Amino acid sequence: MTRSSEFDLIRDCFSTGYPAASDLLLGIGDDCSLITPPADMELAQSIDTQVAGVHFPADAPPGLIAGRALRCATSDLAAMGAVPQGFHLALTLNNSEDWFLRDLAAGLRLTANTLNMPLLGGDTTYGEHLTITVAVQGWLPRGLGLRRDAARPGQDIWLTGKVGGAALILDDVLRDPTRDDQETAPYYHPRVHLSFGHLLLSLATAAIDISDGLIQDTRHIANASGVVMNLDAEKIPTAVNGEHPRWHECLTGGDDYQLLFTAPANARERIEACALTAGLRECRIVGNVTAGDADVCVHKNNELLVFSKEGYTHFRS
């Protein structure tokens, strides 16, 4: 079964079953969504595009990759400390068969309800490759958003949990894209640290989510803040131990969506308490910030490590 129009698709697959939002005046079905901004709040916005064969296996179940796309995009709100308001969805579809659309919509709805993300509207079109674009937005108390440019010398560097699980399981996912179990969960179902990110608003100074690799994303904070980010490899929680032949991929592979953030030393006890409340048992200090030309230094056993690749490259020559 195929649908006769874009409007049939919207009605049948995307018009119901998503969380409600009290600040949403008008949602799906009109030219724009209309939203009432709360007083003394700022709007955080981010957009993320994922393309079949580039960001996920082309023959992966549509429900899994739709849910994953929403999680990956929403993680940017967590890194800023924002409370989710909703998301817009743009789909380029290469398959309009009923089973495909129903599975995609079901996976998206399940994840949207898990993250409490209302669907505000979007667009659909046909193309050669399945492409999922998710634009997310959320509310922040004015002036408190966690930016990348506020790390300062003397501060601690924290990481919310293990890195490397998604990178190390990727080969298995590519061999069997339908596999959905505990081992593939780091890839298909990354944890989004929304509540913890919001708790960090009064504690952390700078933050980023680890999407393209721990070292590469840490460098974004170093460059924006003009500081040296010193990482102690022995303190970083990784999917395999430091003697494993693929250990280095844990620091460069990406798709972890853990939060890396900086904070003053006097916030340690409060951060530990917040992490305990959020169930983040492996949230820990993994380094420190020092003055100097913007750089990332990774030490292991008192030796400076050198990596030929620091993270995922979106464009290749």
C-alpha positions as a LaTeX table, in Angstrom:
\begin{tabular}{lrrr}
\hline
Residue & $x$ (\AA) & $y$ (\AA) & $z$ (\AA) \\
\hline
Met1 & 0.00 & 0.00 & 0.00 \\
Thr2 & 1.23 & 3.48 & $-0.87$ \\
Arg3 & $-0.32$ & 6.81 & 0.03 \\
Ser4 & $-1.72$ & 9.18 & $-2.54$ \\
Ser5 & $-0.32$ & 12.36 & $-1.06$ \\
Glu6 & 1.93 & 13.97 & 1.51 \\
Phe7 & $-1.20$ & 14.93 & 3.44 \\
Asp8 & $-2.25$ & 11.29 & 3.78 \\
Leu9 & 1.21 & 10.51 & 5.13 \\
Ile10 & 1.04 & 13.29 & 7.72 \\
Arg11 & $-2.47$ & 12.33 & 8.80 \\
Asp12 & $-1.82$ & 8.62 & 9.07 \\
Cys13 & 1.69 & 8.56 & 10.57 \\
Phe14 & 2.55 & 11.85 & 12.24 \\
Ser15 & $-0.57$ & 13.64 & 13.45 \\
Thr16 & $-1.19$ & 11.81 & 16.76 \\
Gly17 & 0.54 & 9.95 & 19.55 \\
Tyr18 & 3.16 & 12.52 & 20.52 \\
Pro19 & 3.54 & 14.33 & 23.86 \\
Ala20 & 1.46 & 17.46 & 24.37 \\
Ala21 & 3.00 & 20.86 & 25.11 \\
Ser22 & 1.21 & 23.54 & 27.11 \\
Asp23 & 3.10 & 26.30 & 25.27 \\
Leu24 & 2.12 & 24.99 & 21.80 \\
Leu25 & $-0.73$ & 27.04 & 20.31 \\
Leu26 & $-0.70$ & 25.50 & 16.84 \\
Gly27 & 1.15 & 22.43 & 15.65 \\
Ile28 & 1.00 & 20.02 & 12.71 \\
Gly29 & $-1.20$ & 20.93 & 9.75 \\
Asp30 & $-0.55$ & 24.63 & 9.18 \\
Asp31 & 2.18 & 26.76 & 7.59 \\
Cys32 & 3.99 & 27.28 & 10.88 \\
Ser33 & 3.83 & 26.11 & 14.47 \\
Leu34 & 2.88 & 28.77 & 17.01 \\
Ile35 & 4.45 & 28.74 & 20.47 \\
Thr36 & 4.03 & 30.96 & 23.51 \\
Pro37 & 7.43 & 31.81 & 25.04 \\
Pro38 & 7.62 & 31.73 & 28.86 \\
Ala39 & 8.73 & 34.90 & 30.59 \\
Asp40 & 12.46 & 35.38 & 31.23 \\
Met41 & 13.43 & 32.38 & 29.10 \\
Glu42 & 15.67 & 31.94 & 26.07 \\
Leu43 & 15.03 & 29.56 & 23.20 \\
Ala44 & 17.79 & 27.03 & 22.44 \\
Gln45 & 17.65 & 25.56 & 18.92 \\
Ser46 & 19.66 & 22.94 & 17.06 \\
Ile47 & 19.31 & 20.96 & 13.83 \\
Asp48 & 20.80 & 17.63 & 12.80 \\
Thr49 & 20.67 & 15.72 & 9.49 \\
Gln50 & 21.30 & 12.00 & 9.06 \\
Val51 & 21.65 & 10.34 & 5.65 \\
Ala52 & 21.28 & 6.64 & 4.86 \\
Gly53 & 24.60 & 5.04 & 4.02 \\
Val54 & 26.50 & 7.87 & 5.72 \\
His55 & 25.16 & 8.18 & 9.26 \\
Phe56 & 23.32 & 4.86 & 9.52 \\
Pro57 & 23.06 & 1.61 & 7.51 \\
Ala58 & 20.77 & 2.05 & 4.51 \\
Asp59 & 18.94 & $-1.20$ & 5.31 \\
Ala60 & 18.51 & $-0.58$ & 9.05 \\
Pro61 & 14.94 & $-0.83$ & 10.40 \\
Pro62 & 13.31 & 2.59 & 9.90 \\
Gly63 & 11.95 & 2.70 & 13.45 \\
Leu64 & 15.42 & 2.28 & 14.93 \\
Ile65 & 17.08 & 4.96 & 12.85 \\
Ala66 & 14.19 & 7.43 & 13.33 \\
Gly67 & 14.41 & 7.07 & 17.09 \\
Arg68 & 18.19 & 7.33 & 16.96 \\
Ala69 & 18.01 & 10.52 & 14.87 \\
Leu70 & 15.75 & 12.17 & 17.46 \\
Arg71 & 18.02 & 11.11 & 20.33 \\
Cys72 & 21.13 & 12.43 & 18.59 \\
Ala73 & 19.52 & 15.79 & 17.88 \\
Thr74 & 18.01 & 16.16 & 21.36 \\
Ser75 & 21.41 & 15.56 & 22.96 \\
Asp76 & 22.39 & 19.07 & 21.84 \\
Leu77 & 19.67 & 20.45 & 24.14 \\
Ala78 & 21.11 & 18.40 & 27.01 \\
Ala79 & 24.57 & 19.87 & 26.36 \\
Met80 & 23.14 & 23.37 & 26.60 \\
Gly81 & 21.10 & 22.52 & 29.72 \\
Ala82 & 17.77 & 23.21 & 28.02 \\
Val83 & 14.36 & 21.77 & 28.88 \\
Pro84 & 12.86 & 20.33 & 25.64 \\
Gln85 & 10.01 & 22.23 & 24.02 \\
Gly86 & 9.58 & 20.15 & 20.84 \\
Phe87 & 10.97 & 19.27 & 17.44 \\
His88 & 10.36 & 19.68 & 13.71 \\
Leu89 & 10.94 & 16.80 & 11.32 \\
Ala90 & 11.93 & 16.86 & 7.65 \\
Leu91 & 11.97 & 13.55 & 5.77 \\
Thr92 & 13.37 & 12.72 & 2.37 \\
Leu93 & 11.79 & 9.33 & 1.69 \\
Asn94 & 12.95 & 6.72 & $-0.79$ \\
Asn95 & 10.25 & 4.28 & 0.33 \\
Ser96 & 6.57 & 5.08 & 0.84 \\
Glu97 & 5.37 & 1.53 & 1.47 \\
Asp98 & 2.96 & 1.19 & 4.36 \\
Trp99 & 5.13 & $-1.09$ & 6.54 \\
Phe100 & 8.13 & 1.22 & 6.17 \\
Leu101 & 6.25 & 4.37 & 7.16 \\
Arg102 & 4.44 & 2.74 & 10.04 \\
Asp103 & 7.68 & 1.38 & 11.50 \\
Leu104 & 9.44 & 4.72 & 11.09 \\
Ala105 & 6.56 & 6.60 & 12.72 \\
Ala106 & 6.28 & 4.08 & 15.56 \\
Gly107 & 9.99 & 4.35 & 16.40 \\
Leu108 & 9.81 & 8.12 & 16.29 \\
Arg109 & 6.72 & 8.29 & 18.52 \\
Leu110 & 8.23 & 5.92 & 21.08 \\
Thr111 & 11.39 & 7.99 & 21.37 \\
Ala112 & 9.49 & 11.29 & 21.39 \\
Asn113 & 7.42 & 10.09 & 24.34 \\
Thr114 & 10.51 & 8.80 & 26.14 \\
Leu115 & 12.20 & 12.21 & 25.77 \\
Asn116 & 8.96 & 14.20 & 26.20 \\
Met117 & 9.48 & 15.88 & 22.83 \\
Pro118 & 6.28 & 17.08 & 21.08 \\
Leu119 & 6.30 & 16.98 & 17.27 \\
Leu120 & 5.61 & 20.56 & 16.13 \\
Gly121 & 5.52 & 20.10 & 12.36 \\
Gly122 & 7.76 & 19.37 & 9.42 \\
Asp123 & 8.04 & 18.49 & 5.77 \\
Thr124 & 8.25 & 15.41 & 3.55 \\
Thr125 & 9.60 & 14.86 & 0.08 \\
Tyr126 & 10.88 & 12.05 & $-2.14$ \\
Gly127 & 14.54 & 11.41 & $-2.87$ \\
Glu128 & 17.07 & 8.73 & $-3.73$ \\
His129 & 18.36 & 8.30 & $-0.17$ \\
Leu130 & 16.44 & 8.28 & 3.11 \\
Thr131 & 17.37 & 11.48 & 4.93 \\
Ile132 & 16.12 & 12.48 & 8.36 \\
Thr133 & 16.48 & 16.07 & 9.54 \\
Val134 & 15.44 & 16.91 & 13.09 \\
Ala135 & 15.30 & 20.46 & 14.42 \\
Val136 & 14.97 & 20.55 & 18.21 \\
Gln137 & 14.32 & 23.42 & 20.58 \\
Gly138 & 14.04 & 23.98 & 24.31 \\
Trp139 & 13.82 & 26.63 & 27.01 \\
Leu140 & 16.61 & 28.04 & 29.15 \\
Pro141 & 16.59 & 30.58 & 31.99 \\
Arg142 & 17.93 & 33.78 & 30.50 \\
Gly143 & 21.74 & 33.95 & 30.47 \\
Leu144 & 22.35 & 30.48 & 31.94 \\
Gly145 & 22.88 & 28.35 & 28.81 \\
Leu146 & 25.99 & 26.15 & 28.88 \\
Arg147 & 28.22 & 27.40 & 26.08 \\
Arg148 & 31.55 & 26.15 & 24.77 \\
Asp149 & 33.44 & 29.38 & 25.42 \\
Ala150 & 33.32 & 29.58 & 29.23 \\
Ala151 & 35.94 & 27.03 & 30.37 \\
Arg152 & 38.58 & 28.68 & 32.54 \\
Pro153 & 42.02 & 27.66 & 33.88 \\
Gly154 & 41.83 & 25.84 & 37.21 \\
Gln155 & 38.51 & 24.16 & 36.48 \\
Asp156 & 37.81 & 20.43 & 36.42 \\
Ile157 & 36.82 & 18.48 & 33.30 \\
Trp158 & 33.98 & 16.00 & 33.86 \\
Leu159 & 32.51 & 13.20 & 31.75 \\
Thr160 & 29.08 & 11.68 & 32.41 \\
Gly161 & 29.95 & 8.07 & 31.51 \\
Lys162 & 31.61 & 5.51 & 29.27 \\
Val163 & 32.73 & 6.32 & 25.75 \\
Gly164 & 33.44 & 3.88 & 22.94 \\
Gly165 & 30.48 & 1.54 & 23.06 \\
Ala166 & 28.90 & 2.79 & 19.84 \\
Ala167 & 32.18 & 2.89 & 17.91 \\
Leu168 & 33.17 & $-0.63$ & 18.90 \\
Ile169 & 29.79 & $-2.17$ & 18.03 \\
Leu170 & 29.48 & $-0.37$ & 14.68 \\
Asp171 & 31.00 & $-3.23$ & 12.64 \\
Asp172 & 28.40 & $-5.60$ & 14.10 \\
Val173 & 25.61 & $-3.13$ & 13.32 \\
Leu174 & 26.80 & $-2.89$ & 9.72 \\
Arg175 & 26.87 & $-6.68$ & 9.40 \\
Asp176 & 23.37 & $-7.03$ & 10.87 \\
Pro177 & 21.49 & $-3.70$ & 10.91 \\
Thr178 & 18.36 & $-5.39$ & 12.31 \\
Arg179 & 20.12 & $-6.39$ & 15.52 \\
Asp180 & 18.56 & $-4.56$ & 18.46 \\
Asp181 & 19.88 & $-5.78$ & 21.79 \\
Gln182 & 21.90 & $-4.67$ & 24.80 \\
Glu183 & 25.19 & $-4.67$ & 22.87 \\
Thr184 & 23.89 & $-2.50$ & 20.01 \\
Ala185 & 22.03 & $-0.16$ & 22.39 \\
Pro186 & 24.93 & 2.35 & 22.60 \\
Tyr187 & 24.52 & 2.88 & 18.84 \\
Tyr188 & 20.75 & 2.72 & 18.34 \\
His189 & 19.59 & 3.99 & 21.74 \\
Pro190 & 22.17 & 6.44 & 23.14 \\
Arg191 & 21.20 & 7.91 & 26.49 \\
Val192 & 20.24 & 11.58 & 26.34 \\
His193 & 21.21 & 13.42 & 29.53 \\
Leu194 & 18.43 & 15.99 & 29.55 \\
Ser195 & 17.65 & 16.14 & 33.28 \\
Phe196 & 21.30 & 16.08 & 34.31 \\
Gly197 & 22.20 & 18.75 & 31.76 \\
His198 & 19.54 & 21.02 & 33.25 \\
Leu199 & 20.88 & 20.41 & 36.76 \\
Leu200 & 24.31 & 21.58 & 35.57 \\
Leu201 & 23.06 & 25.09 & 34.74 \\
Ser202 & 24.17 & 26.53 & 38.09 \\
Leu203 & 27.24 & 24.30 & 38.42 \\
Ala204 & 29.05 & 23.84 & 35.09 \\
Thr205 & 30.72 & 26.53 & 33.00 \\
Ala206 & 31.06 & 24.94 & 29.53 \\
Ala207 & 29.66 & 21.75 & 28.03 \\
Ile208 & 29.41 & 19.68 & 24.86 \\
Asp209 & 27.91 & 16.33 & 23.92 \\
Ile210 & 30.28 & 13.70 & 22.53 \\
Ser211 & 29.01 & 13.02 & 19.01 \\
Asp212 & 32.14 & 13.09 & 16.82 \\
Gly213 & 34.74 & 11.70 & 19.23 \\
Leu214 & 35.88 & 12.63 & 22.75 \\
Ile215 & 39.15 & 14.26 & 21.71 \\
Gln216 & 37.71 & 16.16 & 18.75 \\
Asp217 & 34.73 & 17.47 & 20.73 \\
Thr218 & 36.95 & 18.41 & 23.67 \\
Arg219 & 38.98 & 20.47 & 21.22 \\
His220 & 35.85 & 22.48 & 20.37 \\
Ile221 & 35.74 & 23.70 & 23.98 \\
Ala222 & 39.49 & 24.34 & 23.99 \\
Asn223 & 39.25 & 26.45 & 20.83 \\
Ala224 & 36.15 & 28.36 & 21.90 \\
Ser225 & 37.49 & 29.10 & 25.38 \\
Gly226 & 41.14 & 29.63 & 24.43 \\
Val227 & 42.44 & 27.14 & 27.00 \\
Val228 & 44.32 & 23.85 & 27.26 \\
Met229 & 42.09 & 20.87 & 28.04 \\
Asn230 & 44.17 & 18.20 & 29.79 \\
Leu231 & 42.64 & 14.70 & 29.77 \\
Asp232 & 43.90 & 11.87 & 31.96 \\
Ala233 & 43.30 & 8.73 & 29.88 \\
Glu234 & 43.48 & 6.51 & 32.97 \\
Lys235 & 40.46 & 8.29 & 34.47 \\
Ile236 & 38.26 & 8.20 & 31.34 \\
Pro237 & 35.59 & 5.47 & 31.56 \\
Thr238 & 35.81 & 3.46 & 28.33 \\
Ala239 & 33.95 & 0.50 & 26.87 \\
Val240 & 37.15 & $-1.61$ & 26.96 \\
Asn241 & 40.24 & $-1.32$ & 29.14 \\
Gly242 & 43.38 & 0.52 & 28.13 \\
Glu243 & 45.19 & $-2.64$ & 27.07 \\
His244 & 42.58 & $-3.57$ & 24.48 \\
Pro245 & 43.83 & $-3.23$ & 20.85 \\
Arg246 & 40.85 & $-1.00$ & 19.97 \\
Trp247 & 40.95 & 1.12 & 23.12 \\
His248 & 42.03 & 4.25 & 21.22 \\
Glu249 & 38.77 & 4.12 & 19.22 \\
Cys250 & 36.90 & 4.81 & 22.45 \\
Leu251 & 38.46 & 8.29 & 22.48 \\
Thr252 & 37.97 & 9.04 & 18.79 \\
Gly253 & 34.98 & 7.00 & 17.56 \\
Gly254 & 32.06 & 9.23 & 18.55 \\
Asp255 & 28.31 & 8.55 & 18.73 \\
Asp256 & 28.54 & 8.35 & 22.53 \\
Tyr257 & 26.37 & 11.37 & 23.45 \\
Gln258 & 27.90 & 11.58 & 26.89 \\
Leu259 & 28.30 & 15.12 & 28.22 \\
Leu260 & 31.77 & 16.55 & 28.73 \\
Phe261 & 31.75 & 19.68 & 30.87 \\
Thr262 & 33.93 & 21.97 & 32.95 \\
Ala263 & 33.22 & 23.23 & 36.44 \\
Pro264 & 35.03 & 24.92 & 39.32 \\
Ala265 & 36.49 & 22.73 & 42.05 \\
Asn266 & 34.04 & 24.06 & 44.66 \\
Ala267 & 31.17 & 22.44 & 42.71 \\
Arg268 & 32.48 & 18.88 & 43.02 \\
Glu269 & 30.25 & 17.69 & 45.86 \\
Arg270 & 27.13 & 19.19 & 44.31 \\
Ile271 & 27.88 & 17.65 & 40.90 \\
Glu272 & 28.47 & 14.26 & 42.50 \\
Ala273 & 25.12 & 14.53 & 44.28 \\
Cys274 & 23.34 & 15.47 & 41.04 \\
Ala275 & 25.01 & 12.57 & 39.23 \\
Leu276 & 23.90 & 10.17 & 41.94 \\
Thr277 & 20.33 & 11.47 & 41.65 \\
Ala278 & 20.46 & 11.00 & 37.86 \\
Gly279 & 21.85 & 7.47 & 38.17 \\
Leu280 & 25.17 & 8.36 & 36.53 \\
Arg281 & 27.46 & 6.01 & 38.42 \\
Glu282 & 30.45 & 6.61 & 36.16 \\
Cys283 & 30.27 & 10.40 & 36.03 \\
Arg284 & 33.73 & 11.56 & 37.07 \\
Ile285 & 36.51 & 14.11 & 36.75 \\
Val286 & 38.74 & 13.17 & 33.79 \\
Gly287 & 41.09 & 16.13 & 33.60 \\
Asn288 & 41.66 & 19.82 & 34.20 \\
Val289 & 41.81 & 23.13 & 32.39 \\
Thr290 & 45.02 & 25.15 & 32.22 \\
Ala291 & 46.10 & 28.39 & 30.55 \\
Gly292 & 47.88 & 28.34 & 27.19 \\
Asp293 & 47.24 & 28.23 & 23.48 \\
Ala294 & 44.06 & 26.31 & 22.72 \\
Asp295 & 44.87 & 22.60 & 22.72 \\
Val296 & 43.86 & 19.15 & 23.95 \\
Cys297 & 46.52 & 17.07 & 25.74 \\
Val298 & 45.82 & 13.42 & 26.55 \\
His299 & 48.17 & 11.73 & 29.01 \\
Lys300 & 48.42 & 8.04 & 29.90 \\
Asn301 & 50.97 & 6.75 & 32.40 \\
Asn302 & 52.58 & 10.20 & 32.36 \\
Glu303 & 53.12 & 10.05 & 28.59 \\
Leu304 & 51.53 & 12.39 & 26.05 \\
Leu305 & 49.48 & 10.40 & 23.54 \\
Val306 & 49.37 & 11.28 & 19.85 \\
Phe307 & 46.37 & 10.32 & 17.71 \\
Ser308 & 46.43 & 10.18 & 13.92 \\
Lys309 & 42.67 & 10.76 & 13.95 \\
Glu310 & 40.79 & 12.70 & 16.65 \\
Gly311 & 37.22 & 12.05 & 15.56 \\
Tyr312 & 34.64 & 11.72 & 12.82 \\
Thr313 & 35.18 & 13.80 & 9.67 \\
His314 & 32.00 & 14.95 & 7.93 \\
Phe315 & 33.66 & 16.00 & 4.69 \\
Arg316 & 36.47 & 14.09 & 3.04 \\
Ser317 & 38.68 & 15.31 & 0.20 \\
\hline
\end{tabular}
